[in-house]
């Protein structure tokens, strides 16, 4: 799988959970590879298909994308692990760091939480 196919794969996983999700066009995406909405909740996702641990740059990109797209929630999704530094930055910026297998449960939890609010 190449990185573009991985972005489409992540969008499809969100669609399967009831989200209106689409991969952004390559280049000029302002840091969001997938934009998803469900009800009034907007989620932006940075997708990283890596062999090594994902670092700070992905967290920085999705933090900027959350502001740019006026999203409620931001997440980085990867097939790999995350560096300690990325975990620290994600925590202080309220960015979820997920493995793609965690995406459906995260999306369902987010939908339930937003429904209660």
Residue pairs with C-beta under 8 A, 6 or more apart in sequence:
1 9
1 49
2 49
3 47
3 49
4 23
4 26
6 47
6 49
6 79
7 23
7 24
7 33
7 34
7 47
8 23
9 100
10 23
10 33
10 34
10 45
10 47
10 77
10 100
10 103
11 21
11 22
11 23
11 34
11 36
12 21
13 100
13 103
13 104
13 107
14 21
14 34
14 36
14 43
14 45
14 103
14 107
15 21
16 104
17 103
17 104
17 107
17 108
17 111
18 38
18 107
18 111
19 36
19 37
19 38
19 43
19 107
19 111
20 36
20 37
20 38
21 34
21 35
21 36
21 37
21 43
22 34
22 35
22 36
23 33
23 34
24 32
24 33
24 34
24 35
29 65
30 64
30 65
30 68
30 69
31 44
31 46
31 61
31 62
31 63
31 64
31 65
31 68
32 44
32 45
32 46
32 62
32 65
32 68
32 69
32 71
33 45
33 46
33 47
34 43
34 44
34 45
34 47
35 42
35 43
35 44
35 45
35 69
35 71
36 42
36 43
36 44
36 45
36 107
37 43
38 107
38 110
38 111
38 114
39 111
39 114
39 115
40 114
41 72
41 73
41 110
41 111
41 114
42 69
42 70
42 71
42 72
42 73
43 71
43 72
43 73
43 74
43 75
43 107
43 110
44 62
44 65
44 66
44 69
44 71
44 73
44 74
44 75
45 62
45 74
45 75
45 76
45 77
46 58
46 61
46 62
46 65
46 74
46 75
46 76
46 77
47 76
47 77
47 78
48 54
48 58
48 76
48 77
48 78
48 79
48 80
49 78
49 79
50 78
50 79
50 80
51 80
52 80
53 80
53 81
53 82
53 83
53 86
54 76
54 78
54 80
54 81
54 82
54 83
54 86
54 97
55 82
55 83
55 85
55 86
56 83
56 85
56 86
56 89
58 76
58 78
58 86
59 76
59 86
59 89
59 90
59 93
59 95
59 97
60 89
62 74
62 75
62 76
62 95
63 74
63 93
63 95
65 71
65 74
66 73
66 74
66 95
72 114
73 96
73 110
74 93
74 94
74 95
74 96
75 95
75 96
75 97
75 98
75 106
76 82
76 86
76 90
76 95
76 96
76 97
76 98
77 98
77 99
77 100
77 103
78 97
78 98
78 99
78 100
79 99
79 100
82 90
82 97
86 97
87 97
89 95
90 96
90 97
96 106
98 106
